[in-house]
C-alpha cells in the first residue's frame, strides 16, 4: 500500500516536539544559577538553546522535504565529509575540556564533529546494507565491513579522545549489522571486540575524563567523594531527593554548584529532582514511544535503504538516550553524552532534529508492505 504523498507521521513529530519543549524548560531551570554566576545573565544558556532550536527546526523542516533517496546517492560523500571534519578537530580543535579536543569553534559557533559523524555513519552503512543485503550473512560482506566501519568511525572519535561516544558508535554499527542479518556467531566476536576496545580505552586513555578512576568512582562514588566520585554522588543525591513527585520545577538544590553539568550531561538528575519519579518516567516513556514509532515505520518499509536509515536513527536515539539516563542513575560509569532533545548543546540538538526530519520524509514518501 502506498502512503498518501504529503502525509507525514504526526505522532513522531508531536512526540519529538514534546521532548524538545520539556528540554527547553529544563535547560533554563538547570542552567540559570550557573549562567548567573559565570555570565551574570540567568538566560544565557536558554537564549543560546533557543537559537539552536530555531536552526534545528529549520533543518528538520528542510530534511522533511528533501527526498531521502538523495542520501543514498551521496552517502559515501557525506560519510567522507564527516570523517574529514573528525580529522580536522584532531589538529585544529581549540576548545579543550577534560584534556580532550572534541570541538571546532568558528567565530562564536562551536560544533562537535562526532555528532555529524554518527549521521554520516548511518548514511554509509544504510547504503552498504541496501547494496549487499542478500550477502550480509557472509564474512566478506558482513563481518569484515562491520569491522571496517567500526575501525574508521570509532578510531577517529577515540583519538579526540571521547570513549563514551566511541562506544555508542560501535554499538550502533554492530546493532545495524545484526538487524541486517549478519551471522549471529560473529555477534559474540563483535561484543567481545567492543568490550576489549572499551577496556583498552579506559586503561590506555590519557584523558582525565575517561581513565580507570571513573570506573572506581562508579563502583563507589563516596570513596573519593570530593574528587572523581563527586558528580555521580551528587546525581544520585538529586534523584533520591526528588522522590515520587519531585520538589517542583525550578526548586532543585543540586543545580547550585553541586552538579557541574546540570544543564548538559546530568540534566536527567535535575529532572528527577524537580519532576520526581513520575516526571522521569514520562520522559522515558516518550523516548520509548518515539523509538517504537520509528521502528514500526522502518519494519513496514520495502526500500531497504529507507528501512536501515530509520533503524539507524532510532538505534542511535535509543542507545544515546538510555546511556545518558543510565549514567545519571549510576547504572554504568560516567560518560560525556547529552540527552537527545533535552540537554543543552547545539550540535547534538541540531543533528537529532535533522534526523527526525529525515524520518518524517521517509514516512511520507515510501512504499509500505
N, C-alpha and C positions, 0 to 999 in steps of 0.2 A: 504494500500500500504506500502511496506517495503522500507525504505530509504536505498540506497546502503551503505553497510558497508564501513566505512572509509571516508565517505563524511560528514565532519563537516559543521556547519553553519558558513561560512566565513564572513557573514555580521556581526554576533555577534562578531567574533574575530577581524575584522578590526575596528569596532566601538569602541571596548574596547581599542585597541592599540592607536587609535587616541586620546582618552581621556587620556591615560597614557602619551603620548608624550606631549600633552598640559600641563598636570600636572607637568612633569619634568621641562619644560621650566619655568612655573610659580613658582615652588618651588624655583628655582635658583633666578629668578627675585625678588621674595618676600622676600627671606631669606638672601641675601648677605650682606645687611647693618648690620643686627643683628649678622650674623655669623662673620663678620669682627670685630664687637665691642666686642663680648664675646670670640671668638676663634682666632682672628687675621688671619682668613682664610675665604675669601668670598665663597669658595667652600665647606665649612664644611658640610652643610646640604645636598647639592645636591650630594656630594660624598656618603654620607650615604644612600640617596634616591636611588642612582644607585645600591648600594649593595642590598637594599630591592627589587628593581626591578628584579635583577638577580635571587634572591631567589624566587620571585613571578612568574617569567616566568618559572622557573624550576618546581614549584608547579603546575602551570597551565598546563604545558605540561604533567606532570605525571598524574594529575587527569583527563586530557582529554583522557588518555589511559586506565585508570582503569575503569572497568565495574561498572557503577553506582549501580548495584544490590548489590554490596558488602556493600554499605552504609545502605541498608535496613537490611541486615543480622547483622550488627554491630551497628545499630543506637542507641540502648539502652546503649551499652558500650561507644560509642563515647559521648553520652549525659552525662553519669555519669562522664567521664573523664573531660569534660569541666566544670561540676559542681564542681568537686574536685579542679580544677585549680582556679575556682572562690572563693572557700572556702579558699584555700591556701593564696590568695592575702590578705584576711582579717587579717591573722595572721603574714605573713612574707613579705608582700609588703613593700618595703623600699624606694620607690620614692613617696614623698608627694608633691602634688600641690593643692593649694586652699583648704587645710585641708582635702584632700582626699587621700586614698590609693587605687590606681587602677592599679598599675604596679608591675611586678616582674622583677627584674634585675638579670640576670645570666651572670657573668663577665661583658662584655660591652654591652650585648644584653638585651634590655628592651622589654617586651611583655605585652600586655593588655588582660587579660583573658576574659573580656567581649566580645571582638571581636570573640573569639573562641566559647564562649557560644551562640552567635547568630546562628552560623552554627550548633552547636550541637542541639540547639532547633529546627531548621528546619529539621534536620535528624529525630529527635524523633517524631515530630508532623506529618511529612510526612508518617512515618511508621505507626503511630497510625491511621491516617485517612485512609490509604490504607487497614488496617485490619478491620476497623469498618465503612466503607464508607456508607453502607446501613442503619446504625443505628445512624448516626451522628446528625440527627434531633431530637433525644430524649434528655431528661435531663441527663440521666445516661451516655450516650455515647457521648454527645455533649457538653452541657453546663458545667457539672461538670469537665470533663477532661480539658476543656479550662481554667477553673479557677485554676485547679491544676498546669498546665503548667505555667500559668501566675504567680502564687504564688511562685513557685520554682525558675524560671528563674528571675522574677522581683525582688524578695526579695534579692537574692544574689548580684545583681548589685546595688540595692538601698542602701544596707548596706556599700558600699565602701566609701562614697556614690557617686552615679552617677545617678542623677534623669533623665537627658536627655536620656541616654542610656536605663534606665528602661522603660521610656515611649515609646521609639522606639520598644523595645522588646515586650511590652504589645500590642502595635498597630499591630505588626507583627503577634502575636499569634491570636488575635481576628480576624484579616483580613483573615488568613488562614482558621479558622473555619467557618467564614461567607461564604467564597467561597466554602467550602466543603459542605455547605447546612445546617448549624445549624439553628434551628427555629428562625426566624427573631424577634420574640417577646423578645428573650433573647439579641438581639443586643443592645437594649436600656439599659438593665441592665448592659451589658458589658461596654458600653460607659460611663455610669454614674459611674461605678466602677473605670474605668481608670481615669476619671475626679476627683473622690474623692481621689484616690491614689496620683494624681498629686498635689492637693491642700494640702493634709495632708503632702506630702513630702516637699513641698515648705515651709509650716509653721513650720513643725517639724524638718527639717534638720538642723544639727549643722554646716553644711558646708557653708563657706562664698560664695562658688561658686554657691549655689543653693537656698539661702534663699530668703525670700519675697522681699528684696531690689532689687533683679533682676527684679521682676515684675514692681516695681516702676520706675526703670531705663528705662525699656522698654516703659512704658507709657509716660514718659517724660525724655528722656536722657539728656536734657540740664539742668534739675532741679538740678542734682548732677553731673554736667559735669566733674569735676575734680576727681571724685571717681567712683561710680558704673555706671554712665552714660557715662564714657569716651570711652569705647570700642565701644559701639553701635553708639555713636555720630560720632566717627572717621570713622566707617564703612560707615555710611550714607554720610559723607563728601566726602570720597573717591569715592563712587558710583556717587554722583552728579558731582564731579569734572571731571569724565571720559566722561560725555556727551554721544553723539551718537557714535562717532568713537574712543574715548579713547585718552590718551596722548601719547601712544606708548609703546611698550614692554620695560621694564627697566626704564621707566621715572616716575613711581609712586613717589609721595611725602610722602604718608601716611605710607609707609613701613619704613620710617626713624624715628623710636622710637614713632610713633603715634599709630599704631596697634600692640599690643604686640604679637598677634597670627597671624601675617600677612601671614606666610607660612603654617599655620595649619588651625585652626577653621575659620578664617576670610579671607582665600585666595580668596574667591569669590569677596570680596570687592576690592581686588587688581586687579583681572581680570577685573572687571567693570571699574576701574580707567584707566588701561593700554589698554584694548581692547574695552572699551566702551559698549554701548548697543548692538551693532552688535556682538561683541565677546561673550558677556554674553549669548545672545540668541542662538548663535551657540552651546555653551556648553549645555544649557538647552535642545535644540532640540536633541543633541546627546544622552543625558540621556533618553529623551522620546522615541527616536528611538530604543535604546538598550532595554529598558523595553518592548516596543511594540514587538520587535523581540522575546524576551524571552517568553512573554505571548502568542504570536501567536504559538510558538513552543509548549508551555505547553498545550494549549487547543486543539492541534491536536493529543495528545498522548492518547493511550489506557491504558497504565500502570498507575494506579492511584498513585503509589508511585513516579514514574518519573514526573508525572504531578505536584504533590504538592511540589516535590523537586525544580523544576524550578520555580513554582509560589512563593514559599517561598523566594528563592534567589532574584527574581525580585521585590517582595514586599519590602524586606529589602533594596535593592538598591534604590528603589523609595522613600521609607519613609525617609531614612537617607540623600539622596541627596537633596531632596526638603525641609527637615527640616533645613539642613545647609544653603541652599540658602535663605530660609525664614528668618532665623536669621540675615543673613547679610543685608537683605533688611528691617529689623525691623518689619516684619510681625508677628513674635512670639518672646517671651522672649529669651534672650541669652542662649545658651546651649554649651556643650563642645563636639560637634560631628564633625568628619572630613568629608570632601567632598570626596566620594569614587573615587579612581584612581587619584585624583588631589592633595589633601592635603598631606603635609609631614607626614610620620608615617609608621613604619614598620609593626606592627600587622594588621592594617586596610588594607593596600595595599596588603599584602601577602594573607590575608583571602579572600578579594574580588577577587583577581586573581585566587585563588584556586576555589572559587565558579564558576567563569566563565569557568574554566577548566571542572568542573562537568557538567555544562550546555552544553558545547561542546561535552562531551562524550555522554550525553543523546541524543543530536541531531544526532549522528552518529550511534547509536546502537538500537534505539527503533522502535517499530511499530507505524505507524500513522494511523489515521482514513482515 
